[in-house]
Amino acid sequence: MSKIINAKDLQISLDDANEKELFKWLVASFLMGKRIQGAIAAKAYQVIVDKHQRDTPRKLSHCSHRELVAMLGEAHYVRYDETTASRLLALAHKLNNEYAGKVGNLVEASTDRHEFERRLLAFEGIGPKTVEIFMREVGKVIF
C-alpha cells in the first residue's frame, strides 16, 4: 500500500487558505484523483507547478495542450496524458471564466460544504475521488 500524499508533502501550506495554495492543492488533488500511482501524480504536480510555474489558473490556461502533455510526459504521467491535459486546461478556463480565477470565489459562491463539493464536481474531470482528496485537507480550513 502506498503512502497517502498530503499538501505538506508537496510544500503546499493550507493553514490560511491562501488563494495560490488552494489552487496548487486543487491541481495536485486533480492529478492524484486519477487511476495513477501517487508518486507519479506528485511528480506531475511538481513538474507543472514548481518547475514550469503554472501555479495560478491564468498561468495554467496560457499553456497549450501540447505543452501540458509534454509536462505530464516529463513526469511519466503518460497513461492519461491527453485527457488530463485537456481537463486541466478546462479547469483553469472554468475557474477564470466563472470564478474570476479564484478558488476562494468558488467557496464564496457556495452556501455550504455540500454545495461547494457539488460545484467542484461540475468541473470536467473532477469526480468524487478528487473531491475527497481536495476536501481531506481543505475542508477544515474553508468550512
C-alpha positions as CSV (number, residue, x, y, z in Angstrom):
1,M,0.0,0.0,0.0
2,S,1.4,3.4,-1.0
3,K,1.6,6.4,1.4
4,I,-1.2,9.0,1.1
5,I,0.4,12.2,-0.2
6,N,-0.7,15.3,1.5
7,A,-0.3,19.0,0.9
8,K,2.7,19.3,3.2
9,D,4.5,16.6,1.2
10,L,4.3,18.9,-1.8
11,Q,5.2,22.0,0.2
12,I,1.7,23.4,-0.1
13,S,0.6,25.4,3.0
14,L,-3.1,25.4,3.5
15,D,-3.0,27.0,7.0
16,D,-4.5,30.3,6.0
17,A,-6.5,29.3,2.9
18,N,-4.2,31.4,0.7
19,E,-5.6,31.6,-2.9
20,K,-2.4,30.4,-4.6
21,E,-2.0,27.5,-2.2
22,L,-5.7,26.4,-2.6
23,F,-5.2,26.3,-6.4
24,K,-2.0,24.4,-6.1
25,W,-3.7,21.8,-3.9
26,L,-6.6,21.6,-6.4
27,V,-4.2,20.8,-9.2
28,A,-2.4,18.2,-7.0
29,S,-5.8,16.7,-6.0
30,F,-6.9,16.6,-9.6
31,L,-3.8,14.7,-10.7
32,M,-4.0,12.3,-7.7
33,G,-7.7,11.7,-8.3
34,K,-6.9,9.6,-11.4
35,R,-6.0,6.0,-11.5
36,I,-2.3,6.5,-11.5
37,Q,0.4,6.0,-8.9
38,G,0.5,8.7,-6.2
39,A,4.3,9.2,-6.7
40,I,3.7,9.8,-10.5
41,A,0.9,12.2,-9.8
42,A,3.0,14.1,-7.2
43,K,5.9,14.3,-9.8
44,A,3.5,15.7,-12.4
45,Y,2.3,18.3,-9.9
46,Q,6.0,19.3,-9.3
47,V,6.8,19.5,-13.0
48,I,3.7,21.6,-13.8
49,V,3.5,23.8,-10.8
50,D,7.1,24.0,-9.4
51,K,9.3,23.6,-12.4
52,H,7.1,25.3,-15.0
53,Q,5.5,27.8,-12.6
54,R,1.9,27.1,-13.7
55,D,0.7,28.0,-10.2
56,T,-2.4,30.1,-11.0
57,P,-5.4,29.4,-13.2
58,R,-4.3,32.2,-15.5
59,K,-0.8,30.8,-15.9
60,L,-2.1,27.3,-16.5
61,S,-4.6,28.5,-19.1
62,H,-1.8,30.0,-21.1
63,C,-0.3,26.6,-21.7
64,S,-1.1,24.8,-24.9
65,H,-2.4,21.3,-24.8
66,R,0.8,20.1,-26.3
67,E,2.9,21.8,-23.6
68,L,0.8,20.2,-20.9
69,V,1.1,16.8,-22.5
70,A,4.9,17.3,-22.6
71,M,5.0,18.3,-18.9
72,L,2.9,15.2,-18.0
73,G,5.2,13.1,-20.0
74,E,8.2,14.5,-18.3
75,A,6.7,13.2,-15.0
76,H,5.9,9.8,-16.6
77,Y,2.1,10.6,-16.2
78,V,1.5,9.1,-19.6
79,R,-1.5,6.8,-19.3
80,Y,-4.0,9.6,-19.3
81,D,-1.8,12.5,-20.5
82,E,-4.0,13.7,-23.4
83,T,-7.3,13.7,-21.4
84,T,-5.6,15.1,-18.3
85,A,-4.1,17.9,-20.3
86,S,-7.5,18.8,-21.8
87,R,-9.2,18.6,-18.5
88,L,-6.6,20.7,-16.7
89,L,-7.0,23.4,-19.3
90,A,-10.8,23.2,-18.9
91,L,-10.4,23.5,-15.2
92,A,-8.3,26.6,-15.5
93,H,-10.6,28.2,-18.1
94,K,-13.7,27.5,-16.0
95,L,-12.1,28.9,-12.8
96,N,-11.1,32.0,-14.8
97,N,-14.4,32.5,-16.6
98,E,-16.9,31.6,-13.9
99,Y,-15.0,32.4,-10.7
100,A,-12.5,35.2,-11.7
101,G,-9.7,32.7,-11.4
102,K,-10.1,32.1,-7.7
103,V,-10.9,29.0,-5.7
104,G,-12.0,31.4,-2.9
105,N,-14.7,32.8,-5.2
106,L,-15.9,29.2,-5.6
107,V,-16.1,28.9,-1.8
108,E,-17.9,32.3,-1.5
109,A,-20.5,31.3,-4.2
110,S,-21.3,28.2,-2.1
111,T,-23.8,28.3,0.8
112,D,-22.1,25.3,2.5
113,R,-19.7,22.4,2.1
114,H,-22.1,20.3,0.2
115,E,-22.8,23.0,-2.4
116,F,-19.0,23.6,-2.7
117,E,-18.4,19.9,-3.4
118,R,-21.3,20.0,-6.0
119,R,-19.7,22.9,-7.7
120,L,-16.3,21.1,-7.8
121,L,-18.0,18.1,-9.4
122,A,-19.2,20.4,-12.2
123,F,-15.6,20.8,-13.4
124,E,-14.8,18.4,-16.2
125,G,-12.5,15.6,-14.9
126,I,-13.3,16.2,-11.3
127,G,-15.0,13.2,-9.7
128,P,-15.8,12.0,-6.2
129,K,-12.2,10.8,-5.6
130,T,-10.7,14.2,-6.5
131,V,-13.2,16.0,-4.3
132,E,-12.4,13.6,-1.4
133,I,-8.7,14.2,-1.8
134,F,-9.1,18.0,-2.0
135,M,-11.5,18.2,0.9
136,R,-9.5,15.9,3.1
137,E,-7.2,18.9,3.8
138,V,-9.1,21.9,2.7
139,G,-12.5,21.1,4.3
140,K,-11.3,22.0,7.8
141,V,-9.7,25.3,6.5
142,I,-12.6,26.7,4.4
143,F,-15.7,25.4,6.2
